[in-house]
Amino acid sequence: MRHQRSRVLGLISFTAAAALVLAACGGDSGGEQSADGKIELTISTFGEFGYDDLYAEYERLHPNIKITPHTTGQGGPYHETLFTKLGAGSGLDDVTAVEEGHMSDVLAKSSRFNDLAEIGPAGVTPDRWLDWKYEAGRDKDGKLIGYGTDIGPLAMCYRKDLFEAAGLPSDPEGVKKLFESWDSYFAAGDQFVKGSGGTAWFDSASQIFNAMQNQLPTGYFDRQDNLVIESNPGIKKNWDQVTAAVERGQSAGLVAFSNEWNSGFKGSSFATKTCPSWMLGVIEEQAGPEHSGQWAVSGVFPGGGGNWGGSYLTVPTQSEHPKEAAELAAWLTEPEQQIKAFKAKGAFPSQVEALESPEMAEATNEYFGGVRDGELFVEQAHKVGSAQYKGPGDGKIQENAASPALQAVEQGRSPEESWQQLVNGAAQIAR
């Protein structure tokens, strides 16, 4: 199972009450001496990073280090805890993982994190990572806050049998034309809806809109942290295109990762799905063995490339052993270790050497018809352009303003009224 699924579940619950804060992230700042005199390093993660076996390996290689991991299931409570402890000035672990959707809020508080370019091992250079992954871990002044772990390059998943029943091509070459651009994607959706007898084209408007939004050169904020939702014409263009598709019956109106959304896979409620690499595991689990071979994945994504998911390892200034913590974080994000994490939990690497490895090229997925999914998603990862700047509150706007506004359209509210709902909600978050 792709560990980012837990992260997305967490992102949805990011606004959970503070009572949900979990003690599993550790109560006190790490960096203490263990009883046997070793340096104790604490590390906090969420979901499945694939690091369990790596901790023991690192301890064997570094006899003076004892690692104490703290793992939380859902990313929402985890990040609530992170920011609570960050505000309190104590309690964060020596190495603290941050999901990419929350990285903008961490970068806005970069003074509370060590610059890994300064305290990390000298051999850790930017060329370890894909350019866009590395850049998204730096603040506006170029300070490196996080070592990149995994990524979620985007492809498009689709139901071959539903395509055929609606008169659409289902072979890899045929679907490429359907997914060449967002214009062709929505045009194919109209054709599908007419021939499908009521099945929707995609699962939810917010899943489509968020992918389109992340492809824009400038997102919700400019690099001066000004909210540009009304002055950025690309956002409104995407909004109009998605909501028009909703009004033409293309959306199933299912809230991602809800029980209804899960059931939608088994019930064949929609024919296409925006698919980061980790989504293949979600589809297999939710659609079940009865749909094996019916789902396919195309290495073409409308609008080019995109990314959804992935994390960073940071070293807060609260750490009492920042150098040792940075060394651990650097080792965990070496290509060799990230390949092991990929094999263990499917965490798709962001390191160039890992992506070029035979392990990635030879990976296949039998549920999706034996597709060489490793090779496919490596190609998709290289299609992602420069990292879009994310201002503070970017993720909250996506989760707490854009998604509810799009759900309102799916429930019958006019796109114009819902657009104003988004604008007002974004302005409140950005204050």
N, C-alpha and C positions, 0 to 999 in steps of 0.2 A: 504493500500500500504506500502510495506517495505520501510522505509525511506532511506536505503542505495542506492536505485536506484538513488536518487539525488546525492549521493556521488560518485557513479561510473560515472555518467554523468559529475560530476565535475572533477574526476580524468582524464577523457579523455581530458578535456579542461584546464588541469593544466598549460599549457604553454600559456594560453591566454594573450593578451597584458595587460600591467599594466593599460591601460585605462578602463579595465573592473572592476577594483577594486571598490567594492561596499561600499557606506557609511553606509549601514545597519549594519555593524559590530560595529559601534560606533566610534565616532570621537576622544574622549578623554579617558584617562585612568579612570577606574571606581573607586569606593570606596569613593565617595563624600557623604556629608550629604544632604538628601532631604530637601525640604522646611519645612516639619513638624518635622524635627529633627531626623528622622530615618536614620539608616545607609543604604545607597543605594548601592546595589550590582548589577553590570551589568554582564550578561552572554551572550555569543555568541555561536550560534549553526548554523547548516545548514540542509537543508532537513527537515525531520520530526523525532524528537526525542521522541515525545509523552509526553512532559513536560508541556504543556500549563496549564492544570488543577493543576499540581503539584506546580507550582509557587504560585498560590493563596493559596493552602493548606499550604505551607511553611510559607507564610506571616501570616496566621492565627495562626500557631504554634509559630511564632517568631514575636511578634508585633513591635519589634524594627527594623525590617528589611523590606526594600522596594526593590523588585527585578525589574530590568529593562532588559527585554530580547531583544536581537538583533538576528534576524534570517535571514539567506541568503538562497535562493533557491538552488543554485548549489554550489557544494563543490570546484570546480576549482577556481572561483573568490574569494570565501571565503578564501581559503588557500593562494592565492596570497596576499590578504589583510593581512592575519595573518603574513606572513613572511616579508612583507613590514613594518608593524608596529613593528615587532620584531627587524628589522634592525634599525629602527628609534629610538627605545628605548622608545616609548610612543604610546598610543592609544589602547592598548589591554584591553579587558574587564577583570573583576576580575576573572571570570571563563570562560575559553576558551576551546571549544571543538576541538579535533584534530582527524581526520579520521585515521584509522590504516595504510593506505597506505602512509600517510605523517608523521607518528610517528617517523620514522628513522631520518628525518631531524630535528624534534624537539629535539629528544634525543641527536643529535649532538650539540645542543645549550642548553644543560640542565642547564647551569649556569644561564640562564635567566628565569628559572622556579623554583618555590619553591619545596622543598622536602616534599611531602605530608606525609611521614612517620614521619616527625618532627613536622609539624605545624597542621596536621589533628587531628581529635578526637582520643583519645586513644583506643576506642573500635573498630576502623577500622583495622582489621588484615588481613594478606594475605589469610587466609582461606575463606574469603568472596567470592573470585573469583575462577574460574578454574585456575589451576597452570599456564598454558601457557598464559592465558589472563593477569594475574598479572605480570608475568615475562616480557612480551612485553611492559609493562609500565615503566620499569626501565632502567636506562642507564648502561653503562659498569661498573660503580663504585657502582652500587646497589641503586642509588638514585631513589626514586619513583616519577616520573614526572606526571603520570596520573592515576586517578581512572577509571577502566574499566566500560563502559556502556553496549553496546550490542555486539553481535557477529554474524557471518554468517557461521555456520557449513555447510559443503558441503554434498550433496547427488547427485544423478543422476536422472534427469527427462527424460521421454521418451514418445513417442506417441505409445500407445498400438495398435491402428488400423494400423499404418504404419508398425510396427513390424510384425503383423499378415499377412499383405499383402505381406511382403518380406520373409515369411517363418520362422521368428524368434519367439521364445516363448515370450509371453507378460505377463504371470502371475508372481507374485512376486518371487516365488521360481525359475522359469525358468530364469528370467533376472539376478538373483544373479550370476549365472555362467558366464554370459556375462560381468559383471562388476567386477569380482573378482580382476582383475589386468589390467594394461594398455595393456599388451600383449593380453589378452582375449578381451578387449574392442576394440582394433584396428582390431583384427581378426574377431570379430562380424561385424565391420564396413565393411570389405571386403565382407562378406556374404550379408549384407544388400544392399550395392550398386549394387551388381549383381542382386538382386531380386526386387529392388525398382523401376526400370524403370527411374532412373535419380535423385531421391531424395537424398540429401546429408545425411551423418551420423551425422555430427555436424555442428554448426553454423559458427565457425571461429577457425583458428589454434591458435590464441593468447589466446582465452578462455581456450583451452585445455592445451597449453604450460604453461600458468601462474599457473594453478592448479598443474601441475606436478612440476614446479619450486619451488613452496612453500612447497612441501612435502620433499624436499631435506634437509639433515642435515645441509649443508652449502649452502647458496644461492650465490648471486653475490659478496658478500664481506665476508671476514673472520672477526674475532673479533678484529683484528688490523686495520680494515678498508682498507685492501688490496683488490683490485679488483681481483677476482679469476675466472673470466669467462672462461679463456683459460686453467687454471690449474685444474679446477673442472670437472672431467670427467662426472659427473651426468648431467651437463647442456648440454653438447654436445650430450650425449645419448638421452636425452629428445628431443633435437632439431632434431636429425636424425629420431627419431620415429614419431614425429609429421609431419615433412615435407614429409616423405615417404608416410604417410597416405594422405596428400594433393595431392601428385602426383598420388595416386591411386583413386582419385575422392571422398574422404570422406568429404571434407570441402565445405560448401556453400559459403565460402569467404565473409561473411557479417561482416561489422564492427559493433561491439557491440554497441547498443543503437543508431545506425543510423536509419534513416527513412526506409532504405531497410531492416535492421535487424528487426525492428518492423513489417514491412509488411510480413517478412518471417514466422512469427508465424501464421498469418491468411492464408498465401499461402502454408502452410505445406512444407516449403523449406528444413527442416532438421528434424531428428527423435530423437536426443538426445540433452540434454543441461546440462552443469555443473550447479548445482542448490544449491547455498546457500539458507538458509531459506527464505530470503526476495525475492528470485527470483520467488517464487510461485505466489506472487502478480503481478509481472511483466508479467508473462506468462498469467495469467488470464485476465489481462487488454488488452494485445496485441493480444492474440489468439481469444478472444471474446467468447460469449456464445455458438456459433455454435460448438466449440471444447470442451465444458464441458464434462467431463467424458472420453475424449480421451487421455488426458495427465495423466500420473501416475508418482509417485516419488518412487524411490527405496532407501532403507536404506543401500545400499552397494555403496561404491565409490572406483574406481580403486586406488590402492596404499594405501588404508587405509582411514584415515581421512584427513580433510583439513578445512581451514577457509578462507572465503572471505567476508570482511566487518566488521564493528564495529568501535567504537570510544572510546575516553578517554576524561575525563574532567581534565583540567590542571589549575593551578593558577600561572600566570606569576608573576615574581618579581616586575613588574610594579604596581601590585595591592596595594592600600593604606590600604586595610583591608584583608590581606591574611588569617588570622585565620578564620574570618567570611566566607570568600569565600570558604575555605577548608571545613568548616562545611556544607555549602550549597551543595558543590560537593559530599561530603560524604553521605549526606541525599538522594540526587537524585540517588545515586548508591546503596542504600540499596535494598535488595531483594524485599521488599514490594513495593517500588516505581518502580522498574524495571518491576514487574508484571503488575502494572498499565500502564506503558508505552507500554508494550507488548499488552495489551488489547486495548489501544488507537490507536496505530500505527503499531503494529506488530514487534516492535524492540525486537529481541530475546535476552533474558537475558544472562549475563555471570556469574551471581552469583549462587553459588552452591545451596543455599536454594531455590532460585527462580526456578531453574531447577527441583528441587525435589517436587515442589508444585503440588497440584491437578489441578490447572489452566492450567499448562503445559501438564500434563498427559492426560487431558480430551479434549484438543483442537483438533478439526477436520477440514478438508477442503473438502467441498462438491464438489468443482470444480474438485478436483483430486480424485473423487470417494469415498469421505468420509474417506479418510485416516486420521489416528491419527498423524497429522504432528507434533504436539508438542512433543509427545513421540518419534517419529522418529528422530527429529533433536536434542533432548536431547541426545539420544544415539550417534548420529554423533558427537556432541560436545565433548563427553567423549573419542572419538577415536583420537582426535587431540593430537599429541605428544608434545614434548617440543617446545617452541617458537623459530623459526628460527631467528638468528640474522640478523637485517637489517641495513646495513651501510648507511651513508648519500648518497643520490642519488639513492637508491634502487628502489623506486617507479618511479622515472623519467626514469630509465633504462627500466623498464617494459613497461612504457607507450610510451616513445619517442625513444626507440631503438629496443626492442624486437618486439613490435606489428607492427611497420612499416616494419621491416625486414620480418616478417612472412606474412604480406600482400603482400609483393613483390613476395614471393614464390607462393601465391595463384593467383597472376597475371601473373605467368609464368616464373619468374626469377629462376635461379637454386638455390637449397639449399646451395651450396658451396659459391656462390657469396653473398647470403643474410646472411649467417653466418658471413662473413667478415664485412658486413654492421653492424650487431649487435655488433661485437667485437669493431669495430672502434667507433660506436656511444656510447657504454658503456664507452670506454676509455675517450672520450671527456667529458662525463657527470661527470666522476669520478675525473677529474683533480682538 
